[in-house]
Amino acid sequence: MRRAGFLLEKVAHFDTLLEAARLASRGKKNTLTVAEFMFDLEGQLFKLQTELLEGSYRPGEFRYFKICDPKERTIAESPFRDRVVHHAICLVLEPLLERRYIHDSYACRPGKGAHRALARAQQYCRRNTHYLKCDVKKYFDSIDHEVLKSLLRRITKDTRLLRILDLIVDHPGGSKGVPIGNLTSQHFANLYLDRLDHWLKEIGQVQDYLRYMDDFICFGNSKATLHSLRSEVGSFLETHLRLQLKEEVTHVASVHQGLSFLGFRIFPSVIRIKSECVTRCRRKIVLRMNQLEMGKISEAKFLDSVQSLVTHITHGNTLLGRRSWLRTLSLEGENEGMVRNGSNRVIRGGSWNNDANNARCSNRNNNTPTNRNNNIGVRLLSSSESENDAVYGLRRSALLDDQNRTLFR
């Protein structure tokens, strides 16, 4: 495949940088560093453009912090101006990377994603009897810089852009690892295992295969063949990519035992959500309830958060579980005293007497008392209304009504 040239001019073009700034600032415009950058947006973008074209651009220092969801990870946050550069680079490189990827690579790609990977995995479970599930040991920390740079040189021959890519790969130092948190790291990590994808499909002749970042699965009807393939995959990773399989989770099993993948357990006829995934979703909803009560987030943001979490678990066969779970959450809001005097509260049930001037409602749809509203929504409880009718966070009628609902598909 021919390598592309003259890419830095596209990366440093003002329109590209402007779109990159828009993407990088989504959901973060209220933070100080982003607000300062956006206040002088034109001047900041012209300054970045000059640095990129003259070769004087240098990445800034990371800010490190840890998250534990579900396991502990160290996140490296780049300065906002660096994130703008990362987005600009990815806007230009993404079409070139798309041409190289196989169809069944699902991470960091438009039109793909985890939910499509789940559906594809179940499709493969239905036409095979066994699977080989593999995971790479400490993947992001084990990516070799020299191997990654050689892969990037197969994409472009623009030496000026490659010099900037090398700076990003080598920052902040060391010969292995890319920081979790950078947009470029996600694309680099996805590209890094693309060589394995092509080897398995073209040399190994594995027909049913898919990958989501460093989790990849090979399907087949011969258990012995998959065990043999496991050894070959391990050797290929060590020889060509300087990686190792995580032996404790790499295994061959029957599809009827269930395939654990992306927070779900996949069977040929059903997809079950894993209990730890349900626990995380419940905790996040309770956290959002508390944030809404204390005024840290708006009703609209609260509803968007709950909708996204519940929609995620609808990709499994979770109808009864969702009913029970959301009913329990409603009752917990009452029993745990989450509604307090003098705080913003929400009322459950019934039709909403909304009008265009009612700023206390999250859905201002000019509704009348006879116009029932089955959308997810909250409305603040006035001081004259009974707290016994309050359930923090979600309307009970919206949670328990199974008709005209997207939550209970």
N, C-alpha and C positions, 0 to 999 in steps of 0.2 A: 504494500500500500504506500502510495506517495506521501511524502512528508510535506506539511504545509509551511509556507514561509510568509514573511512580512506580517506577522501577527501582533507585534508590539504596537504598531500604529493603530490597530483595531482596539487593543486593550486600553491604550492611552487616549483614544478619541473621546471628546467631551461628552457625547451622547452616551457612550458606554459607561463612563465614570458616573454620569448623572443617574442612569438606571441602577448602577451598582450601589450608589448611595441610597437610593430609594429602597432597594431590597435589604441592605444592611441595617437600615433604620427602622424597619417594620417592628412594631411592638416595643420600641426602645426610645422613642422620641422624647420621653419625659426624663430620661437620665441626663446628668449634667454634661458628660463628654459628648454625647450625641447632639444635645441641644446647642452646645458651643460650635460644633462642626456645622450643623445645619443653619445656624444664624449667619455664618459667612460662607455659605455653600459654594457660591461661584468662585470666590477667592481660594478656598481650600482645594477645590477640584483643579483649578488652573495650576496651583502649586504642585499637586500630585502629578499632574500631566507633565510638567516641566521635569520633575525628578525622575519620572519613568523614562522619558525620552532621552534625557542627558545621562542616565545611568547613575545618578546620585541617590536613588531611593534605597533606604535601609529599613528593615522591619524594626518596630519598637519592642520594648520589653513586655513579656507576658505578665498577666496577673493570674496567680494560681489559686484554686479553691477545690474542695472535695465535695462530691455528692455520694449518696448511698442509696441509689435507686436503680436496680435492686442490690447491686454490690458496690463497694467503694471504688470510685474512680477519681483520678486527678484531672481536672479540667484546666486547660490553659486558655485564658481569654486575651486575645490580641487587642491593641488599641484600635479605636474605631476607624481611623484612617487606613490602617492595615486591612481591616475587614472590608473596606470599600475596594481596595486593590484586589483582595481575594475574590470578591464577587465579580469584578471586572474580568479577571483572568478566567474564571469559570464560565462566564458568559461566552467568551471566545473559544475556549477549549472544549466545552461540552458537546457541540455538534461534531467535532473531530473524534472525541472519545466514543460517541454513540455509534459511529460507523464501525468501530472495532469490536464492540461488545457482542456477545452471543445473545440470543433472544431471551434465555432464561437466567439472566443476571438482573436482579431486582432492586438493588440498593442504589440510591442517589441517581435515579434516572426518571425523566418525565414519563408519565404514563405507566410506571411500574409501581414499586412500593411493597410494603409488607403484606397488605391484604390480597393483592394479586398473587404474591408468592404463596400464601396459604391456599388459595384456590387451585393454583397449579400443582402444589404438593399433593393435595387430595386427589386431583386428577391422575397423577402418577401412582398414588396408592391404589387406585381402583383397577389399574391395568398391570400391576406387578405384585409379587408375593413378598418380596423382601426389600430392605433398603440399607444403605451404608451412610450413616450420619457422621460427619466430620466437623471438627472445630479446630482452629489454629491457636496454639498456646501464646498468650499475651501478644495478640496480633499487632496492635498499633505500636506497641513498644519494641516489636521485633522487626519492623520493616527496615531493610537495609538501604542506606542512602545511596550507595553506588549502584545497586540494582535498580532502584527507583529512578535515578537520573538516566540510566541507560534506557529505561522504558519510555521516559519523557522524550528522549532524543529520537525515538521511533515515531513520535507524533509530529514534531516540528523541527525544522532546521534553522529557525530564527535564533541566532546566537544571542541577541540582546534579550529576548524573552527568556531563553534558557538560563541566562545569567541571573535573572530575577527569580526564576523557579528554583535555581540552586540555592539562592539566598534563603528562600522560604523553607526548603527541605532541610538545610543545615542549621537553621535557627532553632533553638539557641545554642546548639553545639552537639557533639557526639557523632557517632557513625551509625547509630540505629535509632529508630523510633520517630514517629510523627505525633505532634501534640493533639490530643483529643479536644475538640472545640473549634478548630479552624475548618472553614468550609473546604479549603484546599486539601486538608488532610483526609476528608471523607472521599473526595474524588481520587486522590492519590492511592488511598487504600483499596478502592474499588478497582482501579487500573492495575494495581500490583498483582492481584489474583486472576486478572484476565488471561494471563499466559497459561495458568492452570486450566481455565475453562476451555480454551482451544485445544490443549493437550488431551483432555478427557474426551472431548467431542470428536476430534479429528484423528488422534492416534489411539486413544483407548477405546474408541467406538462405543462410548456410553450414550445410548439414545435418550434415556430419561434421566436428566440431571438438571439441578437448579442450584443457585447460590444467592444468598443474601449477605453481603459483606464477607465475613470470614466463616459463616455457617453454610456448608454445602452438603448436598445429599445426592447420592447415586442410587438409582432404583434398578432392580433386576429380578429375575425369576430363579437365579441360582445362588444359593448361599455361599457355596465354595468359590464361585467367581468373584463375589463381592469381598470375601476375605482376602483373596489374592490381590484384588484391586486396592484394598486398604494398604498393603505393603508397598505397592507401586506408587501410590499417591504420596505416602510418607517419604519415599526415596526421592521423588521428583521435587517435593517442597524443600528438602534439605539441600539437594544438589543445585537447583536452579534459582530458588528464591530465598534460601538460607532461613527457612522457617521450620517449625516442628509442630506436629499434631498434638493436641491435648488428649493424651491417651485415655484419661479417666472418663471422657465423654464420647470418644470415638468408638462406635460399635456397629455391629450388624444385627438386625432384628427383623421379625415378621411385621408386615404392615398391620396385621390384626392385633398386635400388641400396642399399637399407637405410636405415632411419630411426634416427639416433643420438638416444637419449632415455633419460634417467635412468640412465646407466651401462650401458645395453644397446644393441645394434643390432638393430632389429626388421625382419624380412622377412615377407612374407605367410605363409610356411610354417614359419619357424623364428625363434627369438630367441637371439641370441648375446651373451654378456657381453663387454664391452670389456676389452682387456688391462690398461689402467690400473686398472680396478676389481678385477681379479684380483690385481694387484700390491698394492693397498691391503689387500685381505682377507688375503693371505699375511703381510704385515708386521704386521697386527694380531694374527694368531694367534701369530706368533713373539714379539711383545711380551707377549701373555698368558702364553705359556710361560715367559718369563723372569720375569714377575711372580709366577707360581705357584711357581717354583723358589726365589725369594728370600723367599717367604712373604708377599708383599704382597696377594695375593688368595687366596680359598679355592678348593677344588676345585669347589664348586658354582658359584661365580661364573665360574670358568674354563670349565666345561662350558656354562653358559648363553651365554657370549660366543661360543664356537666354534659352538654350535648355531645361534645367530642369524645369524652370518656365512654359514655353509654353507647355511642355509635360504634366505637372501636370494638366493644365486646359483642355487638350484634353480628360480627363476622363469624362467630361461633354459634352453635345451636344452644342458645342461652335464654330462651323465652321465659321459662318458668323461673330460672335463676334470677333474671332481671326483675321479674315481678316481686319475688320474695325479697331480694336485696334492696330495691328502692322502697318497698313498703317498710322494711326494717329501718332504713335510714330516716324515713319520715317519723317513725315512732321514736327513734333515738333522739331526734331533735327536740321532741317534747320531754322525754324522760330525763335527759341529761341537763335540762334547764338552759338550753342554748338561747332561749328567748329571754331577754332581760329588760327590766324597766328602763325607759328612757333611750333604748337603742332602736335602730332601724329594724323593723320586723316585717314579716310577710304573712299574708293570710292565705288559707287554703280553701279550695272548693268553690263551686258555684259559678255563676256568670259574673263578669266584671262590668261594673258601671263606669267604664272609661269614657272620657271625652277628650277633645283636642287640647284642653287646657290642664288636664290632669297630669302634672309632671311627676306625680308619685307612682305612676304605673310604668313598667318597663316596656309594655306594648301599647302605645297610644294609637289605637285603631278606630277611634270614634265609635266604640261599641256602645250599644244600649243594653239595659238590663235584660232584654229578651234575646239578645244576640250572644249565644254562648261561644266562648273562645277556647278552643282545644289546643292552642299552641302552648309550648313550654313558656312559663312566664312567672314573674313574681310581682306583687304589688305591696308597697309599704303599708303596714298596719297603722291606722290612725289611733290616736290616744283614746278615742271614744269607743273603739272596738275591743271586743273581749280578747284577752290573751289566751283564753282557752281554745279559741279558734285558730291559733297561730301554729304553724309548723314551719320551722326555719328552713328556707332555701327553695323548696319545691311545692307547687300546688298539688295537694293530694289527688284532686280530680284528674290532673294531668298525668300523674304517675300511674294511677290505677285504671284509667280508661283505656281499654284495649282497642277501641275502634278509632279510626282516623289518626293513628299514632305511628310515628316512625321509630320510637324507642322499642316497641314491642313487635317487631316484624317477625 
